[in-house]
Amino acid sequence: MAKDPSHLFARSIPKSWRYSIWATVLSQGGHQTLHLHPGGWLFGVYYVEVPETISSDENRGNEGWIEFGALGYGYEPVRDPPVQHMQPIPGRLIVFPSSVFHRTLPFRGDGRRISIAFDLIRTSW
């Protein structure tokens, strides 16, 4: 990504960084509550394994999907923000600014939703 002085995120690319990485294994009913990663600059999640009920085209309720855009931590929006969902698919990598609120919706059914997540944490500008 080239540094574009007109783009807030692009112009904040750190000169040096470190990373934090972890795995999450969720089974039926598993979810992540609405949160963000205040110490990070860039967040990513890679889907290793996803139950068929989540990756199915018939999953109209977005069960097990990742959701972006809702506000948390008591923030009061001037207007409702747009909320978007992305379907986890094995082999898919999703990256976004660590300052974006996100959560994982609960799901029903057998199987595990396994993901590897990371934060790039700036150490200098």
N, C-alpha and C positions, 0 to 999 in steps of 0.2 A: 504494500500500500504506500503510495507516494504521499509525502506530506503536502496537504492541501490547506493553505492558511485560512480558507473560508469554511472548512469543515471542522467542527469542534472536536470530534473524536480523532480524526486523522492528524490534527495538529498536536495532539497530546501523546503521540507515540513515545514511549519511554526510551531513553538512551541505553539503559540497562535494566534488567529485570531478573526475577527469580520466579519459580513456579511452585505451586502446591497442587498435588494430585491425589485423588481418592476414588474409590469405587462405591457404588450404591447397588444393593440387591434388594428389590422389593417383590413381595408376593401379594396375593389377593388382598385388596383393601389398602395396600401400601401407597404412600404418597409423600410428597415434600410440601410443607406449608409455604405460603408466600414469603419470599425473602429476596435479598440481593447480597452482593459480596463487596462490602464497602472498602476493604483493603486491596481489592484487585483492580486491574485495568481492563483485562479481557478474560471472559469466561468461556469455557467450551465443554461440551458433553458429547461423548461418543457412545453409541448404543451397540452393545455386544450381543445381547439376547433380549427378545421381546416376545411375550405370549401372543399366540395367534389372535386372541380376542382384541388385542391392541392394534396389531398391524393389519387386521382385516378391513376391507373396503366397506363392510357393513357396520363398522364402529362409528355410528352417527353421533354418539354422545361424547366423543373425544376422550373416552376412558383411557387413562394411562398416558395421555398426551402431555406435552409441556405447554404451559400457558404464559404469555407475556402481556404486560401492559397494565394490569390492575395495580393500584397503589396500596402499600401497606405501611406499617409502623405509625399509624395515626395521621398520615398525610391527608389533607382535605383538598381534593382537586377543585379547580375553578369550574371545570366541566369534566364529564366522564371521559376518561382516556379510552382510546380504541384498545380492545383486547383481542389478541390473536393466539391461535393454537398451531402447533406443529406436531405432526405424527412421528413418534419414534420408530425408526426402521433399522434393523440390524445393519451395521456398516455406515450409518449416517452420522456425520459430525455436524453439530450446530455450534456456532460461535457468535457471541454478542458482547457488548460492553458489560462489565461486571456490575455497573450501576443500574441495570435494568431489572425491575422486579419480575420474578418468575416463580412458578410453582409447578408441581406435577399433580395431575388429577388422579384420584383413586381409580382402581380398576377391579373388575370381577373376573373370575376364571382361574384356571390352573396355569402354572408356569411362573417364570421369574422374569422380571424386568431388570436387566443388568446393564449398568452404564459406568463409564469411567469419566470423571469430571476433572477439570483443572481450572486454576486461576493463574494468569500471568500477573505478577505483582511488581509494580515499578520500584526500582531501587535508586534511580536517578533520572533526571530529565535530560 
